[in-house]
Amino acid sequence: MLSKLVIATRESRLALWQAEHVRDLLQSRGHEVGLLGMTTRGDQILDRSLSKVGGKGLFVKELEVALEEGRADLAVHSLKDVPMDLPEGFHLACVMEREDPRDAFVSNRFQQLSDLPPGSVVGTSSLRRVVLLRALRPDLRIEPLRGNLDTRLRKLDDGHYEAIILAAAGLKRLGLGDRIRQIFDTDQMLPAAGQGALGIEVRAQRSEVDQALAPLAHQPTWLAVAAERAVSRGMGGSCSMPLAAHAVFTPAGALHLRAAWGEPESNTTTLVRAEAQGSVADLAQAEDLGRSVVEQLRAGGAH
């Protein structure tokens, strides 16, 4: 048994909830656990889009430095914020069971996206959501929305937007499910790779930390997000790439993977879509499935 585990975490309310959730699970298994709260560059830069200031890695770099310096033993991340390729010497030791991976429509005046009048202002921080929204409602004004979850909700409440699009998982985890007016079916808004899942990052040589985390892992989620992240990796996915990828296991036990992407600067609402399905028993097979979808996307997919 390790003497004490320290979790590096961002200090937003959602990030702290996630870290405390992992802490509580580890403590229930007999570990002593503490938290190291940190502010990342991604939390500090709120006046520019992530695609213009360095990407999602801005949310994890400081946490990785804490791991490297020995100030922390593990870092808890929203997996959709984790770059597709981690720095040398780091790895994902655990992927936990997924919350709702879908996107949520949040508005104080309207019940669903179709109720919005033409020209309504909708806020989102995601290029993926921009292209998917444009395909659904090309008549809307889609404006940038940065900040943590509470900041985004406050901007909505202050009247800057008629509606905003957020991940359902974060709202549900913070007990804010009553703010959701509509949860988008994945046929309408395909989620981002890893959305709704928590990933735990550690230094590669910390086998004793890997062992402590092993009981928290959820293999079906890990296989699904491995396929999704393989699509993002193959397409050069980052916050500057409006790419969606989502995998679910069918009742028969096969993994069904779908992906879509579009051009954020284009006036067209056409999306490139691809999908594949297969038997997946390990991470290598999951990544193979992802690569097969990448081949389809690069060939133009099915419009």
C-alpha positions as CSV (number, residue, x, y, z in Angstrom):
1,M,0.0,0.0,0.0
2,L,1.3,3.4,-1.0
3,S,1.9,5.8,2.0
4,K,0.0,8.7,0.3
5,L,-1.2,9.5,-3.2
6,V,-1.4,13.2,-4.3
7,I,-3.8,14.1,-7.2
8,A,-2.9,17.1,-9.3
9,T,-6.1,18.9,-10.5
10,R,-7.2,22.1,-12.0
11,E,-9.2,24.3,-9.6
12,S,-12.4,24.8,-11.5
13,R,-15.4,23.4,-9.7
14,L,-15.9,20.6,-12.2
15,A,-12.2,19.6,-12.1
16,L,-12.3,19.5,-8.3
17,W,-15.4,17.4,-8.4
18,Q,-13.6,14.9,-10.7
19,A,-10.5,14.8,-8.5
20,E,-12.5,14.4,-5.3
21,H,-14.5,11.6,-7.0
22,V,-11.3,9.8,-7.7
23,R,-9.9,10.6,-4.2
24,D,-13.1,9.1,-2.6
25,L,-12.8,5.9,-4.6
26,L,-9.2,5.5,-3.7
27,Q,-9.8,6.2,-0.1
28,S,-12.6,3.6,0.0
29,R,-9.9,1.1,-1.0
30,G,-7.6,2.1,1.9
31,H,-5.4,4.7,0.3
32,E,-4.5,8.0,1.9
33,V,-5.1,10.7,-0.8
34,G,-4.5,14.4,-1.0
35,L,-5.2,17.1,-3.7
36,L,-2.8,19.6,-5.3
37,G,-4.9,22.4,-6.8
38,M,-3.4,24.2,-9.8
39,T,-4.3,26.9,-12.3
40,T,-3.3,26.0,-15.9
41,R,-2.6,28.3,-18.8
42,G,-5.9,27.1,-20.4
43,D,-7.7,28.5,-17.3
44,Q,-5.9,31.8,-17.5
45,I,-6.4,32.6,-21.2
46,L,-10.0,33.4,-21.7
47,D,-10.0,36.1,-24.4
48,R,-8.9,33.8,-27.3
49,S,-9.9,30.5,-28.7
50,L,-7.9,27.5,-27.7
51,S,-7.1,26.8,-31.3
52,K,-5.2,30.1,-31.4
53,V,-3.2,29.8,-28.2
54,G,-1.8,26.3,-28.1
55,G,-4.7,23.8,-27.9
56,K,-6.1,21.6,-25.2
57,G,-2.6,20.7,-23.9
58,L,-2.8,24.1,-22.1
59,F,-5.1,22.4,-19.6
60,V,-2.7,19.6,-18.7
61,K,0.9,20.9,-19.0
62,E,1.2,22.3,-15.4
63,L,-0.3,19.1,-14.0
64,E,2.3,17.1,-15.9
65,V,5.1,19.2,-14.5
66,A,3.8,18.5,-11.0
67,L,3.9,14.7,-11.8
68,E,7.4,15.0,-13.3
69,E,8.7,16.9,-10.2
70,G,7.2,14.4,-7.8
71,R,4.8,16.9,-6.2
72,A,1.9,14.7,-7.4
73,D,1.4,11.1,-8.3
74,L,-1.6,11.3,-10.7
75,A,-3.6,13.8,-12.6
76,V,-7.3,13.5,-13.3
77,H,-8.5,14.9,-16.6
78,S,-11.6,15.2,-18.7
79,L,-10.4,12.9,-21.4
80,K,-11.7,15.1,-24.2
81,D,-9.2,17.7,-23.0
82,V,-6.2,15.3,-23.1
83,P,-3.9,15.6,-26.2
84,M,-3.9,12.5,-28.4
85,D,-0.2,11.9,-27.8
86,L,1.1,12.3,-24.3
87,P,4.7,13.5,-23.7
88,E,7.4,10.8,-23.4
89,G,7.4,9.3,-19.9
90,F,3.6,9.7,-19.3
91,H,0.7,7.4,-19.9
92,L,-3.0,7.0,-19.2
93,A,-3.1,4.5,-16.4
94,C,-6.9,4.4,-16.1
95,V,-10.0,5.4,-18.0
96,M,-13.1,5.4,-15.8
97,E,-16.7,4.6,-16.6
98,R,-18.2,7.2,-18.8
99,E,-20.9,9.7,-17.9
100,D,-23.4,10.8,-20.5
101,P,-21.2,11.6,-23.5
102,R,-23.8,13.8,-25.3
103,D,-24.1,17.6,-25.8
104,A,-26.7,19.6,-24.0
105,F,-28.8,22.6,-25.1
106,V,-29.0,25.2,-22.3
107,S,-31.3,28.2,-22.6
108,N,-33.4,30.4,-20.3
109,R,-36.1,31.1,-22.9
110,F,-36.2,28.2,-25.3
111,Q,-36.8,24.4,-24.8
112,Q,-34.9,23.1,-27.8
113,L,-32.7,24.1,-30.7
114,S,-35.5,24.1,-33.1
115,D,-37.4,26.8,-31.1
116,L,-34.6,29.4,-31.6
117,P,-35.6,32.2,-34.0
118,P,-33.4,32.8,-37.0
119,G,-30.4,34.9,-36.1
120,S,-30.3,33.8,-32.5
121,V,-26.9,33.9,-30.8
122,V,-25.7,30.5,-29.6
123,G,-22.4,30.2,-27.6
124,T,-19.9,27.4,-27.8
125,S,-16.2,27.0,-27.3
126,S,-15.9,24.0,-29.7
127,L,-15.2,24.1,-33.4
128,R,-16.8,20.6,-33.5
129,R,-20.0,22.1,-32.2
130,V,-19.8,25.0,-34.6
131,V,-19.8,22.8,-37.7
132,L,-22.4,20.4,-36.3
133,L,-24.7,23.3,-35.3
134,R,-24.2,24.9,-38.7
135,A,-25.3,21.7,-40.3
136,L,-28.5,21.7,-38.1
137,R,-29.3,25.4,-38.1
138,P,-27.3,27.5,-40.7
139,D,-29.5,30.5,-39.8
140,L,-28.1,30.9,-36.3
141,R,-25.2,33.2,-35.1
142,I,-22.6,31.1,-33.4
143,E,-20.3,33.0,-31.1
144,P,-17.3,32.0,-29.0
145,L,-17.8,31.0,-25.4
146,R,-14.8,30.4,-23.1
147,G,-14.4,29.9,-19.4
148,N,-15.3,27.2,-16.9
149,L,-18.8,25.8,-16.6
150,D,-20.0,28.4,-14.1
151,T,-18.6,31.2,-16.1
152,R,-20.4,30.0,-19.2
153,L,-23.7,29.7,-17.5
154,R,-23.3,33.2,-16.0
155,K,-22.7,34.6,-19.5
156,L,-25.9,33.0,-20.6
157,D,-27.8,34.3,-17.6
158,D,-26.4,37.8,-18.2
159,G,-28.1,37.8,-21.7
160,H,-25.0,37.5,-23.9
161,Y,-26.5,34.4,-25.7
162,E,-30.0,33.0,-26.3
163,A,-28.6,29.5,-25.8
164,I,-25.3,27.7,-25.2
165,I,-24.1,24.2,-25.9
166,L,-22.3,22.3,-23.1
167,A,-21.3,18.8,-22.4
168,A,-24.1,17.0,-20.5
169,A,-21.6,15.2,-18.3
170,G,-20.3,18.3,-16.6
171,L,-23.7,19.6,-15.8
172,K,-24.9,16.3,-14.4
173,R,-21.7,15.8,-12.3
174,L,-22.2,19.2,-10.7
175,G,-25.9,18.7,-10.0
176,L,-26.9,21.2,-12.7
177,G,-29.0,18.8,-14.8
178,D,-32.0,21.0,-14.3
179,R,-30.3,23.6,-16.6
180,I,-30.5,21.2,-19.5
181,R,-33.4,21.9,-21.9
182,Q,-32.5,19.3,-24.5
183,I,-29.9,16.6,-24.8
184,F,-28.9,16.1,-28.4
185,D,-29.2,12.6,-29.9
186,T,-25.8,11.5,-31.2
187,D,-27.3,11.4,-34.7
188,Q,-27.7,15.2,-34.4
189,M,-24.6,16.2,-32.5
190,L,-21.9,13.5,-32.5
191,P,-19.7,13.9,-29.4
192,A,-16.0,14.7,-29.2
193,A,-13.5,11.8,-28.7
194,G,-13.5,10.9,-25.0
195,Q,-16.4,13.2,-24.1
196,G,-17.9,12.2,-20.7
197,A,-15.0,10.0,-19.7
198,L,-12.3,10.7,-17.0
199,G,-8.7,9.7,-17.7
200,I,-6.0,9.4,-15.1
201,E,-2.4,10.3,-16.2
202,V,0.7,9.1,-14.3
203,R,4.4,8.9,-14.9
204,A,5.2,5.8,-17.0
205,Q,7.5,4.2,-14.4
206,R,5.1,4.5,-11.5
207,S,3.8,0.9,-11.6
208,E,2.7,1.1,-7.9
209,V,0.3,3.9,-8.9
210,D,-0.9,1.9,-11.9
211,Q,-1.8,-0.9,-9.5
212,A,-3.7,1.4,-7.1
213,L,-5.7,2.7,-10.0
214,A,-6.5,-0.6,-11.7
215,P,-9.7,-1.2,-9.8
216,L,-11.1,2.1,-11.0
217,A,-10.7,1.3,-14.7
218,H,-13.8,0.5,-16.9
219,Q,-12.7,-1.6,-19.8
220,P,-15.7,-1.0,-22.1
221,T,-15.2,2.8,-21.8
222,W,-11.5,2.5,-22.3
223,L,-11.9,0.5,-25.5
224,A,-14.5,2.9,-26.9
225,V,-12.4,6.0,-26.2
226,A,-9.3,4.3,-27.6
227,A,-11.1,3.9,-30.9
228,E,-12.3,7.5,-30.8
229,R,-8.9,8.9,-29.9
230,A,-7.3,6.8,-32.7
231,V,-9.6,8.7,-35.1
232,S,-8.5,12.1,-33.7
233,R,-4.8,11.0,-33.7
234,G,-5.1,9.9,-37.3
235,M,-6.8,13.1,-38.5
236,G,-4.4,15.3,-36.5
237,G,-7.2,16.1,-34.1
238,S,-6.9,19.0,-31.8
239,C,-9.1,21.9,-30.8
240,S,-8.3,23.4,-34.3
241,M,-9.8,20.3,-36.0
242,P,-13.6,20.2,-35.8
243,L,-13.8,16.5,-35.5
244,A,-16.3,14.3,-33.7
245,A,-15.8,10.6,-32.9
246,H,-18.0,8.4,-30.8
247,A,-18.1,4.6,-30.2
248,V,-20.6,2.4,-28.5
249,F,-20.9,-1.4,-28.0
250,T,-23.9,-2.9,-29.8
251,P,-26.2,-5.5,-28.1
252,A,-24.3,-8.2,-30.0
253,G,-21.0,-7.0,-28.4
254,A,-19.4,-5.3,-31.4
255,L,-17.9,-1.8,-31.2
256,H,-19.7,0.7,-33.5
257,L,-17.6,3.8,-34.2
258,R,-18.8,6.9,-36.0
259,A,-16.9,10.1,-36.9
260,A,-17.6,13.4,-38.6
261,W,-15.8,16.5,-39.5
262,G,-16.4,19.8,-41.4
263,E,-14.6,23.0,-42.3
264,P,-15.1,25.7,-39.7
265,E,-14.2,28.6,-42.1
266,S,-16.4,27.3,-44.9
267,N,-20.0,28.5,-45.6
268,T,-21.0,25.0,-46.5
269,T,-23.0,22.9,-44.0
270,T,-21.8,19.6,-45.5
271,L,-20.1,17.2,-43.1
272,V,-17.8,14.3,-44.0
273,R,-19.0,11.2,-42.1
274,A,-17.6,7.7,-41.7
275,E,-18.3,4.6,-39.5
276,A,-17.0,1.1,-38.9
277,Q,-17.9,-1.8,-36.6
278,G,-16.0,-4.8,-35.4
279,S,-15.1,-7.1,-32.6
280,V,-12.8,-5.4,-30.2
281,A,-11.2,-7.2,-27.2
282,D,-8.1,-5.0,-26.5
283,L,-6.7,-1.5,-27.1
284,A,-4.8,-2.5,-30.2
285,Q,-8.0,-3.7,-31.9
286,A,-9.8,-0.6,-30.8
287,E,-7.1,1.6,-32.4
288,D,-7.3,-0.5,-35.6
289,L,-11.0,0.2,-35.8
290,G,-10.3,3.9,-35.4
291,R,-7.7,3.8,-38.2
292,S,-10.2,2.2,-40.5
293,V,-12.5,5.2,-40.0
294,V,-9.6,7.6,-40.6
295,E,-9.1,5.9,-44.0
296,Q,-12.7,6.5,-44.8
297,L,-12.6,10.2,-43.7
298,R,-9.5,10.9,-45.7
299,A,-11.2,9.3,-48.8
300,G,-14.1,11.7,-48.4
301,G,-16.4,9.6,-46.2
302,A,-20.1,9.4,-46.8
303,H,-21.6,12.9,-47.2
